[in-house]
Amino acid sequence: MSNLQKWAWVYTALFLGVVSLGYIPGFTDKQGLLFGLFSIELKDDILHLASAIWAAWAAWRSERASRLYFQLFGSVYFLDGILGTLFGQAILDGGLFLFGITSRDPIANLPANIPHLLIGGLAVWVGFVLSKKRV
């Protein structure tokens, strides 16, 4: 198993964990916010579960499939974080298309978008940089 496939298994576990946390008592507050910060709806759970399934499939399939996963997934996820930060709405949940730009204060939007920026940014690095190294 290649390092890229191992990374894909890590992302599988990460996204399964994200989905699971919303259903474990104590991780959501009375308003249903995960860690008191993130509003997670059913569509978010479906997207996170699909990301986990795609990562698992790529890890199981091949190093090439894992590289493609990180390049495509990472690029889209990172872009989602950038758009969410800049415009207050992102593309993966359809918010930018449904509601348009809702905020012009990127600093205020940053905390809610940090997970997508970090997870997407790391995936971009794995897919485009780490995948070129032979370790």
trRosetta pair geometry for C-beta under 8 A, 3 or more apart (Angstrom, degrees):
i j d omega theta_ij theta_ji phi_ij phi_ji
1 5 4.7 -117 -171 86 89 134
1 6 6.1 107 133 -55 114 84
1 59 8.0 22 -155 -177 117 85
2 5 4.8 101 56 6 76 100
2 6 7.1 -133 102 -4 45 86
2 63 4.0 46 19 -98 155 115
2 66 7.0 -171 76 47 117 148
3 6 5.4 -52 -150 35 37 114
3 7 6.4 40 151 -20 67 101
3 130 7.0 -115 117 160 127 115
3 135 5.7 37 -33 64 150 114
4 7 5.6 -50 -149 35 34 113
4 8 6.5 37 150 -22 64 102
4 63 5.1 96 57 -150 124 76
4 66 3.9 139 138 109 103 130
4 67 5.5 -23 -160 -62 157 71
4 70 7.0 -114 -153 -5 100 137
4 126 6.9 133 -123 168 77 102
4 130 7.3 154 -84 113 82 107
4 131 5.7 49 -86 -104 130 88
5 8 5.4 -49 -149 33 36 115
5 9 6.7 39 150 -19 64 98
5 58 7.7 -158 -117 127 66 74
5 59 4.6 110 -163 -149 73 68
5 60 7.9 137 -152 -41 111 18
5 62 7.5 -106 -80 155 116 17
5 63 5.9 -76 -38 -89 100 62
5 66 4.9 -131 -80 -52 53 156
6 9 5.7 -50 -154 33 35 111
6 10 6.7 40 146 -21 64 101
6 59 7.6 115 -61 -139 14 112
7 10 5.4 -50 -154 31 37 116
7 11 6.6 36 149 -17 67 102
7 66 6.9 117 65 177 94 124
7 70 7.0 17 113 -76 131 136
7 126 5.2 174 165 -153 161 145
7 130 7.5 104 -47 103 159 151
8 11 5.6 -51 -149 37 36 111
8 12 6.5 46 147 -26 64 99
8 55 4.8 -178 -171 -173 78 80
8 56 7.3 165 147 -81 99 22
8 58 4.8 -132 -145 93 149 103
8 59 3.5 -170 98 -69 118 93
8 66 4.3 -110 -38 -130 136 105
8 69 5.9 70 -114 73 116 151
8 70 7.4 -110 -80 -49 87 98
9 12 5.3 -45 -150 29 37 119
9 13 6.6 35 153 -15 65 101
9 55 7.5 165 -79 146 18 103
9 56 7.3 67 -110 -109 58 62
9 59 4.7 123 -55 -149 73 160
10 13 5.9 -56 -153 38 32 108
10 14 6.2 37 148 -25 66 107
11 14 5.2 -47 -141 34 36 118
11 15 6.3 27 162 -12 67 104
11 51 7.4 -97 159 151 106 97
11 52 7.5 -166 132 -112 72 54
11 55 4.1 -139 98 -138 108 152
11 69 7.8 173 72 138 154 128
11 73 8.0 95 176 114 156 155
11 119 8.0 113 -128 -165 98 102
11 123 7.1 67 -99 -95 141 108
12 15 6.5 -65 -152 40 24 100
12 16 6.3 20 155 -14 63 111
12 52 5.1 88 -148 -160 57 75
12 55 4.3 -160 -65 101 73 114
12 56 4.3 90 -115 -66 135 82
12 59 6.3 -76 -27 4 130 144
13 16 5.8 -57 -143 41 30 110
13 17 6.1 35 155 -23 65 108
14 17 5.7 -62 -155 36 25 113
14 18 6.5 27 150 -22 64 103
14 52 7.8 -163 70 -98 62 92
14 119 7.3 165 145 -126 146 119
15 18 5.3 -43 -144 30 39 115
15 19 6.5 39 156 -17 65 100
15 48 4.9 -176 -164 179 94 81
15 49 7.0 166 147 -90 110 24
15 51 4.7 -160 -118 92 157 104
15 52 3.6 -154 91 -65 120 92
15 55 6.6 143 16 16 132 138
16 19 5.9 -53 -151 37 33 110
16 20 6.2 32 152 -20 65 111
16 49 7.7 67 -99 -116 59 64
16 52 4.9 111 -52 -137 75 152
17 20 5.6 -58 -143 39 31 112
17 21 6.3 41 158 -33 66 101
18 21 6.0 -47 -150 20 27 115
18 22 7.7 27 156 -18 55 99
18 48 4.9 -119 94 -163 122 145
19 22 6.7 -62 -173 25 34 109
19 23 7.7 6 146 1 64 111
19 45 5.2 94 -133 -149 91 83
19 48 4.9 177 -64 103 91 123
19 49 5.3 67 -87 -68 152 84
19 52 7.1 -75 -8 -15 129 144
20 23 6.1 -79 -163 44 43 101
20 24 6.3 38 150 -28 79 110
21 24 5.8 -59 -144 28 36 111
21 27 4.7 -130 179 154 85 163
21 34 6.2 74 118 -147 113 119
22 27 6.9 -109 -90 98 25 122
22 28 6.3 57 -146 -56 58 125
22 34 5.6 -60 -93 -86 82 116
22 40 4.9 -109 -100 91 138 145
22 45 6.5 -107 51 -86 152 113
24 27 5.2 57 77 3 93 123
25 28 7.9 -77 -134 38 36 86
27 34 6.1 -3 143 -147 95 74
27 35 6.5 -29 -174 -59 74 62
28 32 5.5 -8 176 -151 129 36
28 33 6.3 152 -154 70 77 32
28 34 5.5 -42 -94 -91 82 48
28 35 7.9 -36 -96 -15 42 32
28 40 8.0 -105 -100 38 119 112
29 32 7.2 -57 69 9 63 16
29 33 5.1 -4 36 53 105 89
29 36 4.5 68 -33 -93 133 77
32 39 7.1 53 104 -133 95 72
32 40 7.7 -131 152 50 91 73
33 36 5.2 60 98 -143 118 22
33 37 6.0 152 162 37 117 21
33 38 6.1 136 -168 58 80 34
33 39 5.8 -48 -108 -76 79 58
33 40 8.0 118 -143 5 39 78
34 37 6.7 -50 85 58 65 73
34 38 4.4 -28 57 66 101 99
34 39 7.8 -175 11 -78 84 10
34 40 5.0 43 -23 -9 124 123
35 38 6.4 42 45 15 96 94
37 111 7.0 -108 -162 148 121 113
37 112 7.2 -171 163 -99 93 69
38 112 6.8 138 -105 -139 77 78
38 115 7.5 10 -90 -1 146 144
40 44 4.7 -125 -154 85 69 143
40 45 6.5 83 165 -52 105 83
41 44 5.1 105 52 4 62 101
41 45 7.4 -121 105 -2 38 88
41 93 7.9 96 46 -143 119 126
42 45 5.5 -53 -150 36 37 113
42 46 6.3 39 151 -21 68 103
43 46 5.6 -50 -147 35 34 114
43 47 6.4 36 152 -19 64 105
43 93 6.1 108 113 -137 125 86
44 47 5.7 -54 -148 37 32 111
44 48 6.2 29 154 -16 66 107
44 93 6.6 -12 -78 -96 82 118
45 48 5.8 -55 -143 40 30 109
45 49 6.1 31 156 -19 65 108
46 49 5.7 -55 -144 39 28 111
46 50 6.2 31 154 -20 63 106
47 50 5.7 -53 -146 36 29 112
47 51 6.5 33 152 -21 62 104
47 92 6.0 95 -153 162 153 114
47 93 7.3 -89 -25 -81 157 72
48 51 5.5 -50 -149 33 33 115
48 52 6.6 36 150 -19 64 102
49 52 5.6 -51 -151 34 35 113
49 53 6.4 34 152 -18 66 104
50 53 5.7 -52 -145 37 33 111
50 54 6.2 34 155 -19 65 106
51 54 5.8 -53 -145 37 29 111
51 55 6.3 30 154 -19 64 107
51 73 6.6 113 -140 -146 95 128
51 77 8.0 70 -121 -79 138 129
52 55 5.7 -55 -146 37 30 110
52 56 6.2 29 155 -18 65 107
53 56 5.7 -54 -146 38 30 111
53 57 6.3 32 154 -20 64 106
54 57 5.8 -53 -147 36 29 112
54 58 6.3 29 154 -18 64 107
54 69 6.1 158 143 -131 97 111
54 73 6.8 157 110 -78 137 131
55 58 5.8 -57 -147 38 30 111
55 59 6.2 30 155 -19 65 107
55 69 6.0 126 -106 175 56 147
55 73 7.5 16 -73 -54 88 174
56 59 5.7 -53 -144 37 30 111
56 60 6.2 27 158 -15 64 110
57 60 5.9 -60 -147 41 27 109
57 61 5.9 28 157 -26 65 114
57 65 7.2 -99 124 157 77 138
58 61 5.7 -56 -139 34 27 113
58 62 7.8 -72 -171 53 56 55
58 65 4.2 -161 -141 133 70 95
58 66 4.5 128 150 -88 104 51
58 68 7.0 -150 -129 65 123 85
58 69 3.8 -36 -85 -38 170 142
59 66 5.8 70 -87 -92 49 112
61 64 8.0 -81 118 67 104 78
61 65 3.9 17 88 29 127 162
61 66 7.6 177 64 -38 90 74
62 65 4.6 101 54 7 82 99
62 66 6.9 -139 98 -4 47 86
63 66 5.6 -55 -149 37 33 114
63 67 6.4 37 151 -22 66 103
64 67 5.7 -50 -149 32 31 112
64 68 6.5 29 153 -15 63 106
65 68 5.7 -54 -148 39 32 112
65 69 6.3 42 150 -26 64 103
66 69 5.4 -48 -149 30 33 117
66 70 6.6 26 156 -13 64 104
67 70 6.1 -61 -152 39 29 104
67 71 6.2 25 154 -16 66 110
67 127 5.8 118 -167 -143 57 72
67 131 4.6 97 -122 -136 106 147
68 71 5.7 -57 -142 40 31 110
68 72 6.0 16 165 -6 68 111
68 127 7.7 96 -101 -143 5 116
69 72 6.5 -68 -143 46 20 97
69 73 5.3 4 172 -2 64 124
69 127 7.4 -146 82 -95 53 118
70 73 6.2 -52 -115 51 22 102
70 74 5.1 24 177 -20 60 122
70 123 4.7 -157 -152 -173 77 79
70 124 7.3 179 160 -79 86 18
70 126 4.5 -102 -157 93 151 103
70 127 3.0 -172 110 -65 99 101
70 128 7.8 -143 119 -18 105 61
70 131 7.0 174 67 -47 136 127
71 74 6.3 -49 -125 39 12 108
71 75 6.3 12 164 -18 53 112
71 124 7.5 71 -125 -126 43 54
71 127 3.7 -177 -60 167 60 137
71 128 6.1 104 -107 -58 90 82
71 131 7.8 -47 -52 6 102 158
72 75 6.1 -62 -149 35 23 108
72 76 6.4 12 161 -9 63 111
72 127 7.9 -167 8 -142 46 161
73 76 6.2 -66 -149 42 27 104
73 77 5.8 19 160 -15 67 116
73 120 7.7 -141 136 -121 68 73
73 123 5.6 -85 98 170 96 151
73 127 7.9 162 50 -54 82 146
74 77 5.9 -59 -137 42 26 107
74 78 5.8 23 165 -17 65 112
74 120 5.2 129 -160 -166 55 59
74 121 7.3 131 -167 -75 101 5
74 122 7.4 -130 -124 80 116 46
74 123 2.9 -163 -88 108 102 99
74 124 3.8 -179 146 -55 128 58
74 125 7.7 -153 -160 15 153 51
74 126 7.0 177 -66 48 148 91
74 127 5.2 -160 19 9 140 133
74 128 7.9 -131 83 -10 146 98
75 78 6.1 -58 -142 39 22 107
75 79 6.2 23 157 -17 61 110
75 120 7.5 -178 -26 -171 4 104
75 124 6.1 103 -70 -98 57 101
75 127 7.9 -85 -30 73 88 152
76 79 5.7 -56 -147 39 28 112
76 80 6.3 35 152 -25 63 105
76 91 8.0 -106 -170 83 86 123
76 92 7.3 104 152 -79 103 106
76 120 7.4 -128 80 -130 45 120
77 80 5.5 -50 -151 30 31 117
77 81 6.8 32 150 -17 62 102
77 92 7.5 25 -109 -58 57 145
77 116 5.4 -148 174 -161 81 84
77 119 6.0 -75 151 101 142 95
77 120 3.2 -163 104 -91 93 106
77 123 6.3 61 50 41 133 143
78 81 5.7 -52 -154 34 35 112
78 82 6.5 36 149 -19 66 103
78 116 7.1 166 -101 150 28 81
78 117 6.4 69 -137 -131 68 46
78 120 3.1 -176 -58 135 63 123
78 121 5.3 109 -109 -64 117 57
78 123 7.3 -151 -38 59 104 100
78 124 5.5 -5 -26 -33 151 130
79 82 5.6 -52 -147 36 35 112
79 83 6.2 30 156 -15 68 106
79 91 7.2 -13 117 28 102 132
79 120 7.4 -139 11 179 49 153
80 83 6.0 -56 -144 40 28 106
80 84 6.1 29 156 -19 63 110
80 90 4.5 57 -170 -174 80 126
80 91 5.5 -116 -107 45 82 86
80 92 4.7 6 -120 -16 144 110
80 113 8.0 -165 124 -145 70 101
80 116 5.1 -95 94 -179 101 145
80 120 6.8 173 43 -65 93 154
81 84 5.7 -54 -142 38 28 112
81 85 6.2 29 158 -20 63 107
81 90 7.3 7 -71 -114 23 134
81 113 4.5 130 -154 175 73 100
81 114 7.6 90 -151 -95 123 8
81 115 7.7 -157 -102 78 119 49
81 116 3.4 -177 -71 102 99 102
81 117 3.7 -179 157 -61 152 68
81 120 5.6 -161 0 30 125 138
81 121 7.8 -65 54 -32 153 93
82 85 5.8 -58 -151 36 28 110
82 86 6.2 15 158 -10 65 112
82 113 7.8 154 -48 168 16 141
82 117 7.2 108 -56 -99 60 95
83 86 5.9 -60 -139 44 30 104
83 87 5.6 -23 179 26 69 116
83 89 7.3 -44 140 96 97 55
83 90 5.1 118 89 -126 103 63
83 91 5.8 47 71 -19 159 94
83 96 6.1 -36 157 -67 129 148
84 87 7.0 -74 -118 57 16 77
84 88 7.2 -6 -167 -178 52 6
84 89 6.6 -93 -115 127 62 12
84 90 3.7 -19 -67 -64 97 107
84 95 7.9 61 -106 68 87 137
84 109 6.2 -172 143 168 69 118
84 112 6.8 -117 155 102 124 99
84 113 4.1 166 96 -97 119 123
84 116 6.6 85 26 51 142 146
85 106 5.0 45 157 -152 84 91
85 109 4.8 152 -142 107 41 112
85 110 5.4 43 -131 -92 106 59
85 113 4.5 -125 -60 63 84 160
85 117 7.2 39 -40 -61 133 128
86 106 5.5 -8 -103 -95 43 110
86 109 7.4 -105 2 76 14 151
87 90 7.8 147 67 -73 103 43
87 96 6.1 54 104 -113 143 106
87 101 4.4 -96 -158 -120 97 83
87 102 7.2 79 153 27 71 63
87 103 6.9 117 161 58 31 69
87 104 8.0 -3 -124 -92 44 50
87 109 7.8 114 60 -126 28 172
88 101 6.4 92 39 -170 104 57
88 102 3.9 -121 108 69 134 83
88 103 3.0 121 -70 25 135 98
88 104 7.7 -48 -23 -38 119 32
88 105 7.8 55 -69 46 108 68
88 109 5.3 -122 -91 -95 58 132
89 95 3.5 -147 -159 127 100 107
89 96 4.2 158 113 -74 107 59
89 98 7.8 -147 -165 56 145 80
89 99 5.3 -180 -90 71 154 109
89 100 7.0 110 32 94 150 20
89 101 6.8 -143 25 -111 108 30
89 102 5.4 92 -34 8 105 108
90 93 6.1 69 74 27 97 92
90 95 5.6 54 44 48 54 117
90 96 6.0 -84 129 -29 8 107
90 113 7.3 150 -66 -111 128 109
90 116 7.3 78 -123 40 160 176
91 94 7.3 30 -171 -83 39 27
91 95 7.6 -102 -74 47 18 74
91 96 5.3 -33 -79 29 62 128
91 97 7.2 71 -131 -23 67 98
92 116 8.0 -168 12 -122 141 140
94 97 5.2 -63 -166 49 69 110
94 98 5.2 59 138 -19 94 112
95 98 5.8 -64 -133 45 27 103
95 99 5.4 -28 -173 30 69 114
95 102 7.8 -64 165 -3 109 128
96 99 7.2 -64 -109 57 15 76
96 100 6.9 43 -169 -123 50 18
96 101 7.5 23 -139 -70 80 52
99 102 5.5 -1 136 -55 120 118
101 104 7.0 48 160 -70 120 77
103 108 6.5 -114 177 81 141 118
103 109 5.6 156 92 -61 139 117
105 108 4.1 35 112 18 118 115
105 109 6.5 145 93 -14 67 91
106 109 5.5 -65 -143 45 36 109
106 110 6.3 60 156 -51 69 91
107 110 5.8 -30 -153 -4 31 120
108 111 8.0 -51 178 16 35 97
109 112 6.2 -68 -169 44 55 106
109 113 6.0 29 146 -7 85 123
110 113 6.0 -83 -148 49 31 100
110 114 6.4 54 160 -55 72 89
111 114 5.9 -27 -149 -10 32 116
113 116 5.5 -57 -166 45 67 108
113 117 5.7 68 137 -25 86 106
114 117 5.5 -59 -142 40 33 112
114 118 6.0 27 164 -16 70 109
115 118 6.1 -60 -144 41 27 105
115 119 5.8 13 166 -7 67 115
116 119 6.1 -56 -129 47 27 102
116 120 5.4 21 169 -11 64 120
117 120 6.2 -58 -130 47 17 105
117 121 5.6 20 164 -21 59 117
118 121 5.8 -54 -135 38 21 110
118 122 6.2 20 163 -16 60 108
119 122 6.1 -54 -147 37 25 108
119 123 6.4 26 153 -18 60 109
120 123 5.6 -57 -147 38 31 113
120 124 6.4 36 153 -22 66 102
121 124 5.6 -49 -149 32 32 113
121 125 6.5 32 152 -17 63 104
122 125 5.6 -54 -151 37 34 113
122 126 6.3 34 151 -19 67 105
123 126 5.6 -51 -144 37 33 111
123 127 6.0 26 159 -14 66 112
124 127 5.9 -62 -142 44 26 107
124 128 5.8 -12 172 12 66 116
125 128 6.8 -71 -127 51 18 85
125 129 5.0 -33 -165 34 62 122
125 130 6.3 62 139 -14 74 101
126 129 7.4 -32 -69 54 9 80
126 130 4.7 -31 -136 40 47 130
126 131 6.7 73 153 -38 54 90
127 130 7.6 36 -5 49 18 90
127 131 5.7 3 -164 -16 28 134
128 131 6.7 2 -70 33 6 111
128 132 7.4 3 160 -22 41 110
129 132 6.2 -64 -165 24 28 109
129 133 7.4 16 149 -14 62 105
130 133 5.8 -59 -157 31 43 110
